[in-house]
């Protein structure tokens, strides 16, 4: 256990204290108690940042957990996980601060729930990025899905919240399950769950037939989590969550878990054509789909949701393009294709800053005006000047305008997309030209929706009559967090190289290991001015065309494209879910008839089917007449009597003879116990049987006479058929098992009891010793069961009341 | 003896299955009882019959019959007794309340 282990666990432990704080200090907002935790984690993590320009040394600490299964809680801190951990704790701090002002401490506001879920998420997300073991990673991964669903459904009295929570849960957990299957395949190929060990073996396993299936399954997990097309539909509905949650989970951190996984596994899968095309292709498709859909939204959070989808697609596609670097040697830490990885890391960071601040700004607008509908908003520039300023920075960065950080990463994105067209493998020659084209078109739409949300909100005519609240500027506390993020947008826009050595280079090193020789490192230099090159021309084109489109916004508003808002893919999800439920209800209706006979039939038929299949499959049938105990004449008669009285039972039409016959069977079984040298069993059986017959006669004195069974012939024969096949299968299994045990040398485990009964327990009756000493706890529980039965019997007999009366 | 025993056990299973599939409460209870007899015997038979003296150390025999299955079956007999007693009382109570012992008529009673 090290301090690094405490980082992901601390939020979970801290969450236990939240209900206490909530109850004891009701008048203080619970958020104030939570605030120090992410701040401490953030400050602690800052010390790992390499400041001296030296290469970053990964830290690895292992605590054995389930060592026999290869599941260890290994914390692995390298450039990539450090970047994510800093984002999670840093933005976490700002979000908690913001939430204190966003969610008022009202009497019936379940703040304790909110902060418990939020801490649960924080711990889980830190666990995802810090864990080196795939199984531990998976557990934390699913915990993020769970806490995300809980936070989306925080206002669970709203129908749309519940819908959004269920949708996000179903989609991300399904993906997570596929991912687990992928991890299992990786384990099958390598024999380890450790990411670093698996990566070290990547050359060997590339030829395995499981390689591509594992890749696709893992990507399914990453794509559902990071809202890639066509799984992105859960993200817009997740906007029902309180805005601090949207800013934190659904834009800055959780949705980037998929990005993290893809980046983390790039050394393993990168360099494969399948990986290149799947990651790049889905990324570009998502980028385009998200940016086009965002233009159709009227809800500010809806625009940001689709914008997030589109930006996630952008980062994803960059990781795909960058994977091509594995085919080329890197000269002095620079190559044509590593630029894409640089852009991915840089944009990941930038997106967290500008989108986080924009979400918080939208939350402020919602909070102070009561609506997020851009058709109702307008003219807020004069009323909310601070909010306006922060938005201006965020939107300009999102649209890719200088001098903000979004401009820089967008330029590098274009550079990466252009570079990739020079690639002469993976069939890029034929389709590669599409990559920069799609990137450019998507950027135009990004520009349009950025303009839309900005100008519709802050300029134009203020319409106070349409707003539910009287609009005014937000309190200072609420403005701090978005202002800090906005400040970062400017600072890192003006001085991007502050990030280059500390964050970007170490992260690139983790994504692209093995490309550098000993002592080498990536050299990143980010400039604003590269001369009048293609990238700059592309950006100029985006601005020109985007502005032209935006100026014609009035015409666009009339089109069917704009009037529809919902993503067409939602239909597939909704119909699929309805179909699943009605299908389940149909099957349930057919199967669950409420008749005991049917349920028993299922069980018996299943038993027969499984046993016969196993017998045929293993060709197990055998009969062994040689190794049997000698049969004595009286034993022969006992067995004969047993069989005859058993067969006679179904033919009894009176209850008393039937009970007496069953009693006879019981006593014959007791006799058999005597013969086969089981005195204890015989004694018990005699006692039990005597009590049982008395009990039967007592109870059946009150029950009606047996009637003739009034089955239709078809049922009668099917019953007979089922019983005969059950009997036959049991007989054959018994015979085969008997023959098998003599054909193989199997030593019984009971020798231990024979040898130690006296030595350890001081008893001569071995059976008794086993029951009361070796397995004493079992026997104690058995007594407990009998106690429950006795209680049930007393209640059933003594309390005569029927359901409706008072008991 | 084992082979003969297994055939007898087969008969026990067949009859109990048939009884369980009928509609009458009494027959079902009897069927479950016979089924447990069959299971106990099957268990003991497969562990080998009469392979030595009774598992009592006082016998001072060279080999003993396997004590472990006997201990398990002893537990099973007692639990089986408890279950049967409970089922009987349940049947009694069901009949008192609903005045029928036919499963088809008991299905979906309005009183539930």
Interface residues (C-beta under 8 A of the other chain):
Chain A: X594 X595 X596 X597 X600 X601 X604 X623 X624 X625 X628 X629 X630 X631 X635 X636 X639 X642 X643 X646 X647 X649 X650 X655 X658 X659 X662 X665 X666 X669 X672 X673 X675 X676 X677 X678 X679 X680 X681 X684 X685 X688 X691 X692 X695 X696 X699 X700 X702 X703 X704 X706 X707 X709 X710 X711 X719 X720 X722 X723 X724 X726 X727 X728 X730 X731 X734 X735 X737 X738 X741 X748 X749 X750 X753 X754 X757 X758 X763 X764 X765 X766 X767 X770 X771 X775 X778 X779 X782 X785 X786 X789 X792 X793 X796 X797 X800 X802 X803 X804
Chain B: X1 X2 X3 X4 X5 X6 X7 X8 X9 X10 X11 X12 X13 X14 X15 X17 X18 X19 X20 X21 X22 X23 X24 X25 X26 X27 X28 X30 X33 X34 X37 X38 X40 X41 X42 X44 X45 X46 X47 X48 X49 X50 X51 X52 X53 X54 X55 X56 X57 X58 X64 X65 X66 X67 X68 X70 X71 X73 X74 X75 X77 X78 X79 X80 X81 X82 X83 X84 X85 X86 X88 X89 X90 X91 X92 X93 X95 X96 X97 X101 X102 X103 X104 X107 X108 X111 X112
